[in-house]
Amino acid sequence: MKIGKKMLAVVVAIIIVVAAVGVIVLTSPPAKGDAMELRLTYSNKVDYEPLIIAQAMGYFEDEGLNVTPLIVSGGIQSAEALATGSADMGAMGDAPTVTLMAKDMGAKMVASYGGGEGQHRLVGWADITNVSGLEGKKIGVQFGSSSQGALLRLLEANGLSADDVTQVSLSPADMPNAVKTRQVDAVIGSEPWPTNVENACGSEVHEIANSTGLGSTYPLTLMVTAKLAAEKPEAITAALKAIDRAIQYMATNHDAAVALCADKIGLTAGDEEKCLSTVSYGLGLQQGDIDSLGSVGEFLVSSGKISALPDIGSAVDHTYLQAATA
């Protein structure tokens, strides 16, 4: 059957409209009163400040999302929440990201939103002058966290192995008291956990070392479940837009952002400023982020934390970031 020119023009027009609608679905928020539900995990700590601000300032809502924030104490708990299906999207550091990828459940990294070479700080008693002095000592760390990965690399870089120290599984909230009461000799974590220990113990403790120079930028990532990507891809794009807006707010309203986050995290404004020096923020997905994940993945394999290196490239999806920043 032949199609007339007018009919052909109508068909082409329909195809164009359908294609355009597909783009709008991915990049535009839904109409008011039709908010998309999103269960989002992050911590009330310095590494997660863009998410704290996006929620507090109503940016997620502006993008058509009804976010249920699931507040955890670290990125490894975010990874676990996505793995069990109790969250849709989560923010986490490099080691939890690779650990989640290694579970091969279809979770995707859709962006990084920051990082910092020296964000993991090792704080302990003042008479421990360097990392070598940790031999035979007890070190408190949140197991499975990026800080634990940094600790293992610090030990290796200083001629020690995991067997030369006793790693104590410690909730970050318990770190100040654990050091103060001599249950551990040192702790490692990202802010505000090291600063909390310094404030609790004063001049008796100091920074022994940090994660600078260990071959990673320690990217902070945003991971999503396969279910969210399949059923609500537009929610991912909307969340990235809100987080990007929060990062811009931090850059242009520094003092207000510091005050807001200090209150949420439980820091003084002065301590908040100090903690911010360990990390920088920017929404993106660079090759350097992927290389850093590969580096920590190889280390996690060699240290027995995961059985095999996941295909990191196939677990990264640029689609949503491209739509959010178009």
Helices and strands as residue ranges (DSSP letters): H 5-27, E 36-43, G 46-48, H 49-56, H 59-62, E 65-72, H 75-84, E 89-92, H 94-102, E 108-115, E 120-125, G 131-134, E 138-141, H 146-157, G 162-164, E 166-169, G 172-174, H 175-180, E 186-190, H 193-201, G 202-204, E 205-210, E 220-224, H 226-231, H 233-252, H 254-265, H 269-276, E 280-284, H 287-302, G 313-315, H 319-324
